[in-house]
Amino acid sequence: MIIGSNLLFFENLPSTNIQTSDILRKNNLQEGTIIYTNYQSAGKGYSGNSWESEKDKNLLISIVLFPSFMKPEDQFYISMTISLGICDFLLRFIPGCSIKWPNDIYVNNDKIAGILIENSVSGNKIDFTIAGIGLNINQEKFLSNAPNPVSLCLLSGISYDLPACMNKLVTDLDKRYKQLITGNSSEIKKEYISKLYRLNEWSKFKDIRGNFTGRILTVGDYGRIKIEKQNREINEYSFKEIEFIH
């Protein structure tokens, strides 16, 4: 086992990613170390968003990886790998899991998990990666203005044992990371694309030129999403250049 080989628990943290970064600045950690907590007071999401999580209800973890076998320009494969590991876990319990590009996990049209990948790159090498995951398990009420949160409990009507869920999630993430290590990146990308939220469905989007209707075709190099507009124009977008309109 790589992911989950070392577990460090903290009862409360501002953010597991921040805590992990602080530890890495002062100490060496073995690859696959997981920092986790029961409560985050300042959980970090993509683009500076916060992550709401009720105490003792969800899985809040950060994973330390040293993907020295990868080139910096291929770093989106880490996000794809983590996304698939979370989907593998969810599919143990419920159907309808998809990945909303670039880093949210959806069940039907609701968000059940978020991922924050932070890579430290120097030259032509990834020094380390911190993969933060917030996964809603038993939370039944969400108080923030997030538009569409959901949890495993809300979807199934069942309350789950968090340590057991943690073990299953770690197993699934570790299996996917080993798939990446062994060079099976093409299969990872193929599976990631097949699970994309609204793949090939006409949907509303917004880019720098305004609102439009388009459909997701694939994900290209560097993790850019490829979208076809109704006039058959095809564009690629990097992170923050495009958003869904619900």
Wavefront OBJ file of the C-alpha trace (Angstrom):
o trace
v 0.000 0.000 0.000
v 1.194 3.486 -0.915
v -1.800 5.745 -0.232
v -2.741 5.166 3.394
v 0.658 3.779 4.408
v 0.804 6.410 7.168
v -2.179 8.113 8.832
v -1.955 11.310 10.878
v -5.147 12.377 12.659
v -5.993 15.820 14.040
v -9.266 16.474 15.861
v -9.638 19.989 14.409
v -7.783 21.825 11.662
v -8.208 25.010 9.662
v -7.516 22.931 6.524
v -5.953 19.529 5.908
v -4.077 20.887 2.882
v -2.640 23.768 4.903
v -1.640 21.418 7.722
v -0.013 19.024 5.265
v 1.936 21.836 3.631
v 3.128 23.074 7.045
v 4.323 19.592 8.018
v 6.149 19.102 4.710
v 8.059 22.345 5.220
v 9.476 21.031 8.503
v 9.585 17.250 8.177
v 9.883 14.442 5.689
v 6.739 12.411 5.126
v 6.558 9.070 3.378
v 4.612 8.903 0.176
v 0.948 8.116 0.694
v 0.752 9.769 4.112
v -2.793 10.930 4.852
v -3.572 13.858 7.139
v -7.207 13.782 8.193
v -9.541 15.500 10.609
v -13.075 15.487 11.984
v -13.566 19.211 11.428
v -12.129 21.995 9.276
v -12.675 25.619 10.252
v -11.340 26.949 6.937
v -11.601 24.146 4.420
v -10.130 25.064 1.042
v -11.862 24.532 -2.274
v -11.009 25.278 -5.875
v -10.453 28.948 -6.845
v -10.372 30.000 -3.195
v -13.845 28.681 -2.393
v -14.549 27.304 1.067
v -15.689 23.767 1.848
v -18.524 23.323 4.331
v -18.414 20.222 6.512
v -20.297 19.471 9.713
v -18.133 18.109 12.536
v -17.784 14.296 12.691
v -19.943 13.753 9.608
v -17.644 13.557 6.588
v -14.252 12.521 5.281
v -11.722 15.364 5.175
v -8.290 14.213 4.056
v -5.104 15.301 2.331
v -2.708 12.872 0.682
v 1.032 13.380 0.178
v 2.365 12.093 -3.139
v 5.790 12.218 -4.762
v 5.000 11.608 -8.466
v 8.583 12.057 -9.669
v 7.822 9.704 -12.572
v 5.577 12.367 -14.117
v 6.403 15.473 -16.112
v 4.861 18.732 -14.835
v 2.843 19.111 -18.035
v 1.119 15.793 -17.248
v 0.067 16.772 -13.741
v -3.659 16.695 -14.550
v -3.371 12.899 -14.558
v -3.115 13.137 -10.772
v -6.491 14.888 -10.645
v -7.984 12.292 -12.985
v -6.591 9.468 -10.842
v -7.962 10.870 -7.583
v -11.338 11.562 -9.200
v -11.636 7.975 -10.397
v -10.664 6.628 -6.974
v -13.488 8.605 -5.352
v -15.941 7.386 -7.986
v -14.815 3.795 -7.358
v -15.606 4.298 -3.676
v -19.035 5.840 -4.296
v -20.022 3.158 -6.778
v -19.708 0.627 -3.960
v -22.898 2.205 -2.553
v -24.776 4.190 -5.204
v -25.027 4.582 -8.999
v -24.956 7.790 -11.022
v -21.479 9.039 -10.095
v -19.790 11.479 -12.490
v -16.917 13.949 -12.579
v -17.690 17.603 -13.159
v -14.597 19.008 -14.841
v -12.124 19.684 -13.456
v -12.426 18.592 -9.854
v -15.926 18.007 -8.465
v -17.623 14.663 -7.969
v -21.336 14.590 -8.693
v -24.151 12.141 -8.156
v -26.851 12.982 -10.689
v -26.889 16.811 -10.522
v -25.615 17.249 -6.969
v -22.091 17.700 -5.620
v -20.919 15.053 -3.165
v -17.159 15.668 -3.151
v -14.550 18.250 -4.027
v -10.867 17.842 -4.806
v -8.053 20.362 -4.412
v -4.763 19.289 -6.008
v -1.736 21.418 -5.145
v 1.516 20.586 -6.941
v 4.971 21.874 -6.073
v 6.979 22.026 -9.291
v 10.632 22.908 -9.816
v 12.189 22.771 -13.255
v 11.034 19.663 -15.068
v 10.004 17.827 -11.910
v 7.022 17.611 -9.574
v 8.559 17.801 -6.099
v 5.394 16.791 -4.300
v 1.629 16.822 -4.566
v -0.964 17.453 -1.888
v -4.324 15.985 -2.892
v -7.110 17.317 -0.687
v -10.504 15.614 -0.631
v -13.754 16.617 1.019
v -16.309 13.811 0.732
v -19.819 14.186 2.188
v -20.844 11.021 4.009
v -23.347 11.571 6.843
v -24.176 15.295 6.692
v -27.931 15.915 6.318
v -28.158 19.723 6.494
v -25.985 22.190 4.570
v -26.017 25.795 5.714
v -23.782 27.524 3.172
v -25.012 29.050 -0.085
v -23.476 26.229 -2.127
v -26.139 25.488 -4.745
v -26.382 21.704 -4.766
v -24.604 19.774 -1.982
v -25.531 16.185 -1.199
v -24.181 13.348 0.936
v -24.104 9.568 0.814
v -26.556 9.509 3.717
v -29.041 11.806 1.958
v -28.877 9.695 -1.181
v -29.296 6.302 0.457
v -31.100 7.030 3.728
v -28.352 5.121 5.550
v -25.857 6.383 8.135
v -22.314 5.134 7.502
v -19.392 4.172 9.698
v -16.718 6.778 8.926
v -13.630 4.646 9.729
v -14.960 1.860 7.487
v -15.605 4.394 4.709
v -12.100 5.764 5.176
v -10.592 2.297 4.736
v -12.572 1.660 1.553
v -11.739 5.078 0.102
v -8.025 4.635 0.818
v -8.085 1.193 -0.833
v -9.717 2.580 -3.965
v -7.400 5.596 -4.184
v -4.320 3.418 -3.699
v -5.413 1.059 -6.465
v -5.870 3.967 -8.888
v -2.528 5.567 -7.981
v -0.733 2.289 -8.621
v -2.465 2.193 -12.006
v -0.902 5.587 -12.757
v 2.536 4.518 -11.515
v 2.559 1.479 -13.786
v 2.139 3.727 -16.808
v -1.512 3.024 -17.544
v -2.293 6.692 -18.069
v -4.195 6.177 -21.324
v -6.756 3.961 -19.574
v -7.073 6.490 -16.744
v -7.784 9.281 -19.226
v -10.277 7.120 -21.132
v -12.190 6.262 -17.953
v -12.078 9.856 -16.716
v -13.561 11.153 -19.967
v -16.269 8.465 -19.940
v -17.375 9.646 -16.486
v -17.499 13.360 -17.298
v -20.613 15.160 -16.085
v -22.851 16.051 -19.083
v -20.477 14.486 -21.607
v -21.945 14.985 -25.107
v -25.068 16.629 -23.625
v -26.132 20.083 -24.806
v -25.726 22.338 -21.777
v -25.447 26.002 -20.844
v -21.968 27.446 -20.333
v -20.369 30.830 -19.782
v -16.982 31.955 -21.077
v -15.311 35.346 -21.484
v -17.608 36.145 -24.444
v -20.818 35.340 -22.561
v -23.373 32.565 -22.280
v -23.726 29.831 -24.880
v -25.032 26.319 -25.454
v -22.463 23.638 -26.061
v -21.496 20.085 -25.355
v -18.378 18.532 -23.852
v -16.470 16.398 -26.348
v -13.360 15.374 -24.441
v -10.452 16.540 -22.292
v -7.263 17.318 -24.180
v -3.665 18.046 -23.275
v -2.907 19.750 -19.973
v -6.421 18.947 -18.750
v -8.131 21.446 -21.059
v -11.776 20.724 -21.766
v -12.959 20.653 -25.382
v -16.463 22.018 -26.016
v -18.443 22.218 -29.260
v -20.866 25.100 -29.691
v -24.149 24.804 -31.583
v -22.582 26.536 -34.583
v -20.036 23.648 -34.647
v -17.222 25.892 -33.433
v -14.923 23.900 -31.117
v -12.913 25.565 -28.351
v -10.584 24.344 -25.616
v -10.684 25.892 -22.165
v -8.245 25.863 -19.282
v -9.271 26.087 -15.628
v -11.303 29.190 -14.725
v -11.976 30.029 -18.393
v -15.361 28.287 -18.550
v -18.199 27.519 -16.157
v -21.434 25.589 -16.189
v -24.700 27.473 -15.881
v -27.208 25.467 -13.886
l 1 2 3 4 5 6 7 8 9 10 11 12 13 14 15 16 17 18 19 20 21 22 23 24 25 26 27 28 29 30 31 32 33 34 35 36 37 38 39 40 41 42 43 44 45 46 47 48 49 50 51 52 53 54 55 56 57 58 59 60 61 62 63 64 65 66 67 68 69 70 71 72 73 74 75 76 77 78 79 80 81 82 83 84 85 86 87 88 89 90 91 92 93 94 95 96 97 98 99 100 101 102 103 104 105 106 107 108 109 110 111 112 113 114 115 116 117 118 119 120 121 122 123 124 125 126 127 128 129 130 131 132 133 134 135 136 137 138 139 140 141 142 143 144 145 146 147 148 149 150 151 152 153 154 155 156 157 158 159 160 161 162 163 164 165 166 167 168 169 170 171 172 173 174 175 176 177 178 179 180 181 182 183 184 185 186 187 188 189 190 191 192 193 194 195 196 197 198 199 200 201 202 203 204 205 206 207 208 209 210 211 212 213 214 215 216 217 218 219 220 221 222 223 224 225 226 227 228 229 230 231 232 233 234 235 236 237 238 239 240 241 242 243 244 245 246
